[in-house]
Amino acid sequence: MRRPVAVRVVGPVQWIVSPALITVALTILLATPVKLFGLSLPEPVIPLVLAFAWPLIRPSWVAPLVLMGLGLFLDIFWGGQGLLGMWALALLAVYAVVLGARTFLIGQDTAVLFVWYAAGCCLAFLVCYAVVTFKAGNMPSLLALLGQITPTLLLFPFANRMIEQFDDGDVRFR
């Protein structure tokens, strides 16, 4: 007689809805006009963590829709001045690239995942840089770009933790 195997089923609330709401809350929190030692709080693109982690956790049709919503939220919240859809495009581009490389990335070492996360961040910011340059007719500040890329890259431990936490959440998707 075979013993039943305990399966920990992780639903969309745990790996999609909760992280998306936390992302929105943190984005709003970091946009507060607080100055510490004369410096403003960093404004990383927190949804990039989700755009990288979600395709590695489990491919889904819900995740790109939520990413599109998060991108539109960023465009509206940061005042896109006619660039509605820019961050949605960037997040979906990262999601698509990571989804395409999913079979290679599953089970890789943390250093490999960080390199891919950094490449995904560069892709997202390159897309946004190109859109802003095309729309505005001149190139945005590279220092401001680096000021947003750096804190976004520092969010990799959260993406890695999320991947490790939910990777074995449902053995049906192995």
C-alpha positions in Angstrom: 0.0 0.0 0.0 1.3 3.4 -1.0 1.5 6.2 1.5 -0.1 9.5 0.4 2.4 12.3 -0.4 1.7 15.6 1.2 1.5 18.3 -1.4 1.7 21.9 -0.4 -0.4 23.7 -2.9 0.4 27.4 -3.3 -2.4 29.4 -4.7 -2.3 32.6 -6.7 -3.0 34.7 -3.6 0.3 33.7 -2.0 2.6 34.1 -5.0 0.8 36.7 -7.1 -1.7 38.9 -5.2 0.2 39.4 -2.0 3.5 40.2 -3.6 1.8 42.6 -6.0 0.0 44.5 -3.2 3.3 44.6 -1.2 5.0 46.0 -4.3 2.4 48.8 -4.6 2.6 49.6 -0.9 6.4 49.8 -1.0 6.4 51.9 -4.1 4.1 54.4 -2.5 6.1 54.3 0.8 9.4 55.0 -1.0 7.9 57.9 -2.9 7.2 59.9 0.2 9.0 63.2 0.3 11.3 62.2 3.2 14.9 63.4 3.3 17.6 61.5 5.2 20.9 63.2 5.6 19.9 65.5 2.7 19.1 62.7 0.4 15.7 61.5 -0.9 14.6 57.9 -0.5 15.6 55.7 -3.5 12.9 54.8 -6.0 13.6 51.3 -7.2 11.4 49.6 -9.7 10.1 47.0 -7.3 7.9 45.2 -9.8 11.0 44.1 -11.7 11.5 41.6 -8.8 8.1 40.0 -9.7 8.8 40.2 -13.4 11.9 38.1 -12.8 10.6 35.7 -10.2 7.1 34.8 -11.5 8.1 33.0 -14.7 10.6 31.0 -12.7 8.1 30.1 -10.0 5.3 29.0 -12.3 4.3 30.1 -15.8 0.8 31.6 -15.7 -1.5 33.8 -17.7 -2.4 35.8 -14.7 1.1 37.1 -13.9 1.5 39.1 -17.2 -1.8 40.7 -16.6 -0.9 41.7 -13.1 2.5 42.9 -14.4 0.8 45.0 -17.0 -1.4 46.5 -14.2 1.7 47.2 -12.0 3.4 48.9 -15.0 0.4 51.1 -15.7 0.3 51.9 -11.9 4.0 53.0 -12.1 3.3 55.1 -15.2 0.4 56.9 -13.5 2.0 57.1 -10.1 5.3 58.5 -11.4 3.6 60.9 -13.8 4.4 59.4 -17.2 3.4 62.6 -19.1 2.0 60.8 -22.1 4.1 57.7 -21.7 1.3 55.4 -20.4 2.3 51.8 -21.0 6.1 52.3 -20.9 6.7 50.4 -17.6 4.1 47.8 -18.6 6.1 47.2 -21.8 9.4 47.0 -19.9 8.0 44.6 -17.3 6.4 42.3 -19.9 9.7 42.3 -21.9 11.6 41.1 -18.8 8.9 38.5 -18.1 9.0 37.2 -21.7 12.8 36.9 -21.7 12.9 35.1 -18.4 10.0 32.8 -19.4 11.9 31.9 -22.6 15.0 31.0 -20.5 13.0 29.3 -17.8 14.2 25.8 -18.6 17.8 26.9 -18.4 17.4 29.0 -15.2 15.5 26.5 -13.1 17.8 25.1 -10.5 20.7 27.4 -11.3 23.1 28.9 -8.7 22.3 32.2 -7.1 25.2 33.9 -9.0 23.7 32.9 -12.4 20.3 34.1 -11.3 21.8 37.4 -10.3 23.4 37.9 -13.7 20.1 37.2 -15.4 18.3 39.5 -12.9 20.8 42.3 -13.7 20.4 41.6 -17.5 16.6 41.8 -17.0 16.9 45.1 -15.2 19.2 46.5 -17.9 16.7 45.3 -20.5 13.8 47.0 -18.7 15.7 50.3 -18.3 16.9 50.2 -21.9 13.3 49.8 -23.1 12.3 52.8 -20.9 15.3 54.8 -22.0 14.5 54.2 -25.6 10.9 55.1 -25.2 11.6 58.3 -23.3 14.3 59.3 -25.8 12.0 58.8 -28.7 9.1 60.6 -27.1 11.0 63.5 -25.6 13.4 64.0 -28.5 16.4 64.1 -26.3 18.3 61.7 -24.0 17.5 61.6 -20.3 20.2 61.9 -17.7 22.4 58.8 -17.3 23.1 59.7 -13.7 19.4 59.6 -12.9 19.1 56.3 -14.7 22.0 54.9 -12.6 20.3 56.3 -9.5 17.3 54.1 -10.2 19.1 51.0 -11.6 21.3 50.6 -8.5 18.6 50.3 -5.9 16.6 48.0 -8.2 19.6 45.7 -8.5 19.9 45.6 -4.8 16.5 44.1 -4.6 17.7 40.8 -6.0 17.8 39.0 -2.6 14.0 39.4 -2.5 13.6 37.9 -5.9 15.9 35.0 -4.9 14.0 34.4 -1.6 10.7 34.4 -3.5 11.9 31.9 -6.0 13.3 29.7 -3.2 10.1 30.0 -1.1 7.7 29.1 -3.9 9.8 26.9 -6.1 8.7 23.7 -4.3 5.3 25.0 -3.5 3.5 22.7 -5.9 5.1 19.5 -7.2 2.6 19.3 -10.0 4.6 21.9 -12.0 8.0 20.1 -11.9 
